[in-house]
Amino acid sequence: MEGYAVGIVTLLAINCIAALGVSLFTGFTGVFTLGHAGYMAIGAYTAAILTVEYEVNFVVAIMAGGILAMILAYLIGIPTLKLVGDYYAIASLGLGEAIRLIIENWNDVTRGARGYPGIEDYTSMPVALAFLAVMTVAMFFLVYSRYGRAFKACRDDYVAASLLGFNTAHYRVLSLAISGFYCGVSGALLAGFMSFIQPVMFDMAKSTELVSIVVFGGLGSMSGCMIGTMILTLVTELFRPISQYRMLIYGLVLVLIMVMRPEGIMGTNELTVSYIKKLFSRKNKRTASAGEEAR
């Protein structure tokens, strides 16, 4: 496989990990967020500092970045998740930007707006795909466990779930912490892939991109989240030669899918064998009915 194709696949895997975290929090728990790029920044800078300054093994550095992002997300979630609806979205936007600005101005540790160079290029394609495989399996187990059912209950009806005895505040904070871990790991992998990071890489546009991927693929579908990541990342990269029109095409793809299929590509379905069989059975029925009408 050529170098460019390897880079695209690696970037896809990194973006998929971050999108899985946002999908858990927004798609399965029902809390809209605009600040998860901040947790990616925490993971990226933690891994960069540990590998460059302290020569820590990259696997340990990646996990440390994820854990630090998870702890920060948990601490942030305790006071902020008392807010609901649009109020939390606005708060998350402010928190994401606050994290970025702290990193940008903490020159002694993060080297500020100039960026952090000299990071070891530890994120090869096999490393990124291995992390993606393990974390995808872990996410599917989580979503279909009793915790996953509790997250969905919080999403479907927050008040009813509370009346049925669910500690909804606890589950919302837990969901945010896990999604923060996923974004932190993704950021750490991105640092090893790019070998250079800047605070501007983790601005509001990155948070918006992650939410767009989740909505595009389907809220409440891990398969849809991964399909959405592939499509939107490929659209961004394949049209790079016509950079002046690239974001126009990106926006057009989003608008078309929202008009033609408002629930997203997969809706709340997962790409399983039974779902594929159901799709083909529907197609056969439509073909048969169209043939009868033609007669």
PyMOL commands that set and color helices and strands:
alter all, ss='L'
color gray80, all
select helices_A, chain A and resi 3-28+37-53+58-80+86-105+107-110+112-114+125-143+146-156+158-163+168-194+199-202+204-217+222-238+240-260+273-294
alter helices_A, ss='H'
color red, helices_A
deselect
rebuild
show_as cartoon
